[in-house]
Amino acid sequence: MTTTLDIIRQSLRESNIIGLKAVLTDEQTAESLARLQALVSSVYGQDVGENFTDWPVGRLNVNQHWPSGYPCWTVNQWKYPRTNTRLLLNADFQQDIYLPDMPDNGSRIRTVVVGQDLSTHPVVLHGNGRLVEGAQSIVLNDDMTAGRILFYDAESADWKRITSLALDSDMPFPNEFDDFFITKLAMRLNPRYGRALMQESAQRLAEMQGQLEARYRQKQDMPADPAVLRTTDPGRYGTMRLGSRYGWMS
């Protein structure tokens, strides 16, 4: 795998800011790492995958109000979250959550502790036919460390945890996209050195951005008012029920 330091070095070489055998200074590595972290973070949900939508887990402290509430929303629905959802952990009993069984490459799941005490009511995230952080399932039982973002890597069939980058970290994307991050980072660093991205590098960046978006493109169903949905549409899994798994969350 390519490390973040490899990307940084090649980015500074892209515009000939450093020589082929140059040793990077501490200031160069720190500045470049910060910009690379911002770049990678901005890719999620934009160039790669979709943005998060809320997925309530539990009813603790929820003041329901019909019809904007979710009167039919039960454990039988919330334990099967959709891709690219933000799990709002708010239950008063242990939860078994089964991650999507057919996730798109680049799908994400985020966990947010709202009102649930994980030390007494833990959450088990099951891979549901895939891996979660290299295991069949993981247990969230600590409020301080439970908040996390998982990114689905189809090549390894694993929901991997997104963490902050370090200089020796492996890049979270396959090697074939190294040129995207090298040229994109070079574009961000060049103004600091009075340089501009060469035409050839800019062309390569455009090519790689198209390939990255094509690899991780997803079909995102958008919410709609039940009054405008065709309940006979076979894509709606039969009759649409407000508050059902395929109703307000579709």
GIJOGI-V945415 format. One line per field, one symbol per residue. psi: psi as a letter, one per 40 degrees, with the letter a starting at -180 (. if undefined). burial: b if it has 9 or more other C-alpha atoms within 8 Angstrom, else e. A space follows every 10 residues. Layout:
psi->???
burial->???
This chain:
psi->ihiddddddd ddddefdiid eihiiddddd dddddddddd dedhecdhai iiiighhieh ehgihheeag dehidddeeg iiifihhghf ifiihhhhih egiiheiihi hhhcehhedd gihhhhdfea ihfeidiihh ehddedhihh hhhddefhhi hhiiiideii ieiideeddd dddddddddd deefiihidd dddddddddd dddddehihh hiiihddeih eehdeefahh hheidecee.
burial->ebbbbebbbb bbbbbeeeee eeeeeeeebe ebbebbbebe eebbbbbbbb ebeebbbbeb eeeeeeeeeb eebeeebbbb bebbbbbbbb bbebbbbbbb beebbbbbbb bbbebbbbee bbbbbbbbeb bbbeebbbeb bbbeebbbbb bbbbeebbbb bbeeeeeebe beeeeebbbb bbbbbbbebb beeeeebeee bbebbeebbe ebbeebeeee eeeeebeeee eeeeebebeb eebbbbbbeb
